[in-house]
Amino acid sequence: MFDTLTDKLTAVFTSLGNKGRLTEADVDAALREVRLALLEADVNFKIARDFVDQIREKAIGGGVLKGISPGQQVIKLVHDQLVELLGVGAHPLVPHAAPPSVMLMVGLQGSGKTTTAAKLALHLRKQGHRSLLIAADTRRPAAMDQLEALGKQLDVPVYREEAGPDDAPRVAANGLKRAREIGVAWAIVDTGGRLHVDDALMEELVVMKAALDPAEVLLVVDAMTGQDAVNAATAFNERIGLTGLVLSKLDGDSRGGAALSATQVTGVPVKFAGISEQLDGLEVFHPERMASRILGMGDIVTLVERVQEQTTEEEAAEMERKLRRAQFDLDDFLKQLRALQKMGPLSSLLEMLPGAGKMRAQLPPGGVDERRVRRIEAIISSMTMWERQHPERINGSRRRRVAQGSGTTPSDINQLLAQFREMQKMLKQLASGRPNALGALAGAGAAGRPATRAERRRAKRGR
């Protein structure tokens, strides 16, 4: 996401950073490029213009050009303005005082409401809240089937009933009764897609909202539709009143104009972002973190949170032991690879590392090859446990068998083993040179707890 915008802004700020002092002409030239980058990212024209005007006023009127490191100060101004544009602070779900709280999901056809409803149910479960999915998209029977299948996959109850196309309000009301009976915290109502210009269908939402008294009315907008999504959000908000936006398919949009314009135009905060097709591919929208990603500064906080979700304290301790003794084998590599895949697409993880723009420029055309990752997983999965633990003992016949089992070639096996040997050498050097630092990092970061004072002292001695 935001790849195009990040690359262009990185180039602009690199040129600013290379200058010891800045003139008004330098700032104007840089902001002209920033405005063009925003427009190419499909940001609303008026928003892009106001964005650069406010930065220019602060940069030139605030004495930034006469200060130390003016280039860095201009970058900070852009970052702060981006945060304001995206909507300062996270906006969590706000339940009613008495459960169940109703979450009404609305949006255009094909925006991803049904999948997003299931993702939200999983998100709530991680927070310790039970929910009921209510299939109120009565105009598309396949939507009810889809929601039921997703509910079974997540082990989340789903309410559905036979109904005609115009029975959505009745189904939603009956679903809410069922939610009260089973004592869930949230009732998530999946409604049918509709155009904001369809007066009859919009009136149906008005009736639904009045009957259900939802705590949250979330509009799911397809980030790939750009300004059309923003226009739809404006119309929905004016008609029924929204409490939040969910940007779906944000991972598929390299421009990000909808994310950058939506809150500023509608006044409605973005609460969640869909970052992958997987059911755990939904994250709370943090404007500050997103602004850092856009500017290529990374998002280490979110990256650490994802690592902590996929790693237990026992696993972290075992990995620390193996790293200390340089016993990292192919089976460990496979486990780490699978944990990495659960954290989301590799391209989205790359965005969270500082200097992502420079790293992306060094990648081959097409970016991160997810297929190669899956091929590596297939190769290691075709090995026996003994082979994974003793890769140096894999001979020619074993390589042919592994290649046949994984649908690859012996040369692919040779390439993987050679790369793994290089990785082992690097890990041995790291373990022998800074074992205590490795212990503090593996034991604290992966286990999801801060390093103890003793661990920090050992890490410091190891540097």
N, C-alpha and C positions, 0 to 999 in steps of 0.2 A: 504494500500500500504506500502511496505517496512517493513512489520511486522517482518519477519525473520531477516533481517539485523539490524533493530532497537533493537530487543531483544538481539542479539549477541553482538552488540557494547555496549549496556547498561551494560551487564555483564562484559565486558572488562574494561570499565571505572569505574565501581563500585570498581573493584579490585585495580585499580590504585589510586582511591581517598582514599582508606583505608590505603594507605601507606604514612607515613610522608615524607620519602625520597625515591628517585628512583635511581636505578643503571642502567647502560647500559643493563645489563641482563634483568632487569624488563621491560625496553622499548622494547627490542628485542622480549621478550615473548609476550608482549601486541600487538605489531605490527604484529607478526606472526598470532595471532588470528584475527586481523583486516583483514589481507590479505585473510585468509581462509573464513571469513565472506563475503568479497567482491566476492570471487570466487563462493561461494554457492549462492550468489545473482545473479549469471550469468553475472558478470562484466568481460569484456575482460581481459585475463590473463596479457597481457603487461601493461594495464592500472592499474590493481591491484598492480603489481610489482612496477611500477614507483611511484604509490601513496604512498606506505609505505616507499620506499627509500627516497623520498623527505621529508617525515615527520621525518624519523630517522635522516637525515642530519641536519634538523633544530633543532631537539630536543637535539641531542648530540653536534653538532657543535655550537649551539647558546647559550650555557650556561644555558639551561632550567633546567637541573638536579641540578644545584647549587642554583637555585633561590628559592623563596618562593612558596609553593603549586605547585610543579612540575607536579603533576597529573593533576591539572586543566589546566596548561599551555599546556600539551600534548593534552588534549581534545580540547583546542582552536585551536591548530595546525591542528588537524584532521578536525575540523569544517571549518577552512579557506581553507584547501585543498579540502574539499568536494565542497565548493562554487566554487572554481576554476575549479574543475572537471565538475560541472554542467553548468558552463558558467556564469561568473560574470555579475550581473545586469539583469533587465527585458528587453525584446526586443519587444516593441509594434509594431503594424502594421504600415507600412510607406506608406501612400497614394501618388499618383501622385499629381502634382500641380493642374491639371485640372480634375474634376470628369467627368465620373465615373472611379474610380480605379478598376482594375481587380484583383481578387483573384483566382488563379488557384489551385484547389484541386486535388492532385494526390496521388497514393498509390496502394498497392497490393489489390487483391480481399478480401473482408470481413474485411478490416481494419477499417471501420466505417466512410468513407468519406462523405456519404450522410447525416448521422445524424450530423456529425461534421459541415458540411456546414450550416445546420439549426441552430446549436448552435452558430456558428459565427455570423449569421444574428441577432440572439437575443442579443448577446454580443454587436454588433455594435449599435443596437437600444437603448440599455441602455446608450450608449455614445452619443445618439442623431443623429445617422447616419442611413439613409434609405438605403436599399439594395435590389437587385434583385437576386433571385436564378435562375440559368440557368441549366436546366437538359440536360447535354451533355453526359450522359452515354447511348449512343445509342445502345449498345450491350445488355443491360439488361433493357427491358421495365419496369420491376418491380421497378427499381431504379427511373425512372421518376415518376411513380405513388407514390412511397414513398416520393420523394421530394415534389411533389404537395400536398400530405396529410400533410406533416410537415409544408409547407408554409401556408396552410389554418389554421392549428392549431395555428400558430404564427401570422397570419394575415400579412404575408410577400408575396409579389408577386412572382410568379414563371413563367419563360418562358420555354415552351416546344413546340415541333412541331413533326409532323410525319417525321421519318427519317430512313434511312437504317443503318446497322452496321458501315459503313465507313463514315458516314456523321457528325461525332462529330465536326470537325473543322467548318463546315458550320453552324451547330446549335449554336455553341459558338459565331461565328461572328454575326449571326442574333440576338442572345440574347444581345450582347453588343450594337447593334443598338437600341434595345428596351430599354436598360438601359439609353441610352442617351436621348431617347424620353421622358421618364417619370421622368428624372432628379434625379436619385438616386446617392448616394455617392459611393456605391460599387456594382460591379457585381461579384457575387460569382459563379464560374463555377465548377460544379460537374462533374468530368470525370469518365470514366469507370476504374475499377480495372485492373491491368496488372502486369505481372511478369517482373522484370527488365532484364531478359534474352531474352524476346520476342522483337527482333529487330524492327519488323514492327510496333508494338504498341508503342514502345518507340519513334520511328520516328514520329508517329502521334502527340505525345506530343511536340516534337521539332517544328513541323509545327504550332501547336496551339499556342505555346509560341511566335513564331515569328509574328504571325498574331495579337495576342491580346495585346502584350507588357504588360504583367501583372506587377502590382506593387509588388505583393506577389505571390510566388510559394511555397505552403505549402504541405509538405508530411505528410500524416496521417499514423502513424505507430501504430500497435497494440502492446502495451507494454507487453502483455502476450507472445509474440513470442520471447522475449529475444534477443539474438545475431543475429538471423535471421533478425529481424527488423533493426538492426544496419547495417548489410551487405546490405540490400535493400536500406537503406538511402544513403549509400556510392555510390552505383551504380546509383541511381536516380540523385544524386548531380553531379556526373561526366558527366552524359549524358545531363541533361537539366538545371542544375544550380538551387539550392533551396535557398530560402530566410529564411525558417524556418521549424521547425518540430512541429507537434501536436501529443502528446502521448495520444492515445485513450485507454480506458479500463484500465487506471492506477489503478483504484480502485479494479480491479480483479486480480492484480499481487502482491503477497506478497513479491516478491524478488526485482524487480525494476532494474534489470541489464540493460535493454534498456535505461532507463532514465539516469543512471549513466554513460553509455558508449557513447551514441549517439553523443553528442556535441564534446567530446574529439576525437572521431574517424573521424567524418565527417567535423568538423569545422563549422557546421550549428547549430545555437542556437535553443533551444526548446522555442517556443513562448506560447503554451497553453498546458494544460493537461486536459483530460477528466476524471472526478472524479465520475460520476454516469451516468446512462442511461437517466435520465431526461434531458429535453432540456436546463435547466439552469445549468446542471452539467458540466460546462466548466469554468476553471479558468486560469487567466494569470499565467504563470510559473515564479516564483521568486526563483532563485537558493538559495539565502540566507535563505529564509523561508523554502524551502524544506530541506536544510541541517540541519536546527534546528529540523525539524520533524524527520528526519532520526536518529538524535542523541538523540531523546526522550526529547528535550528541548521545544517542543510545537511550536505553531505558532499563538500567540494571535492576531497579526495584522490581519491575514486573518479571524480569528474567529470573531473579532469585525466587520470587513467589511461585513461579511455574516449577522450578527445580524442587522446591520444598514439597509441592503437591505430589511429585512423582518419586520421592526418595524418603524412606523411613530412616530413623536414627540408627537402627541395626545395620541397614544396608550401607549407610555412610561410614559406620565404624569398620565394617568389613572391607569396604573399598579403600579406606585409609590404610588398613593393615597391608593390603596387597600392594598399594602404591609405595609404602615404606620398604617392603621387601622385594619390590620389582617383580611381583608375581602376577601382573596383569596379563590375562590370557584372552583367547578369542571368545570364550564363553562370557567373560566379563565385558568384553567389547560389544557383544551382541546385546547384553542386558542394557548397557548404556545407550546403544543405538535405538533400542525399542523405547526406552524412557524418553529419549530425545524426540522420537516421532510422536509420542503422546503429548508433548509440549506444544505441538502445532507445526505448521510448515516450516522448513528450515529457512526459507526466505524471510518469514516473519521473525524468527529468532535472530537472524542476522541484523535486522533493523534495531534490535535492542542493544547491540554492542556499539560503544562509542567509535566514531569514524566509519560508520556503516557505508557511507557514500564512497569512501576511498576503497574499502574492501570490495564493494560491489563492482567497482571499475576494474578490479583485477580478476574478476570471475570470467569464465568463458562466455561467449554469446549464448543468451538464453538463461543465464543466471545459474542458480543451484539446481543440479540435476537430481531430482527426487528419484528418478528411475534407477540411477546408479546406487543410491542408498538401498532401495528395495532389492537390487541385485546382490549387494553385499550381504544383506540379511538372508537371502535365499541360499547363498553359498555356505555361510556359516551354519544355517539350519540344516543343511544336507550333511554336515559332518557329524561323526559320533562324538560323544563327550570326551573320549580319550584324545581324539584328533584336535578338539578345541583347546584342550589343556596342554597338548604337545604339538603345536603347529610345525615345529622344526622337524618332526618325525614323519611328516606327510610325504610319502614317496610318489612315484609316477602313477602307479596303479590306483592309489587312493585318490590322487588328483583327478584321474579320469572318472572314477566313480562319483566323486563329489560334483564334477562338472555335469555329468549325466543327470544326477538327481536334482540339480539346481537349474538346469536348462541353460548352462553357460559353457564355456570352453576351458580347457586346461590352462590356456594363456591368461584367462581371467583369474583363475585360481593363483597362478604364479604372481600376477600383479598384486593381488590382495595380500598374499603372504609377504611379498617384498615390502609393501607399504607398512604392514603390521610390524615387521622387524625394525623398520626405521622408527616407528612409534615406540616400540619397546626400548630402543636405545635412548630415545629422548626421555622417556619416563625414568630409566635407570639413572641418567645424568641428573635429572631433577631430584630424584629421591636421594641420591648420594650427596648432592650439593646443598639442598634445602629441605631435609626431611621434616623439620619442625614446622616450617611454613606450610608444607603439604598437609600436615596433621591438622593445623589450625583451620586451614581452608576447607578441607574435606569434612572434618568433624563439625565445624560450626556452620558453614554455608549450607551444606547439603542436608544436615540434620534439622535445620530450621530453628537454631537457637544462636544467640550471640556468643562469640568466643569468650572463654573465661579469661581472667587476668593472667593466669599461669600460661594459658595457650597463647595469649598475645605476647608474653615475654619470650616463650620458646620460639614463636614465629619471628620475633625481632632478632633474636640471636642467630636464627637460621639464615637471615638475609645476608 
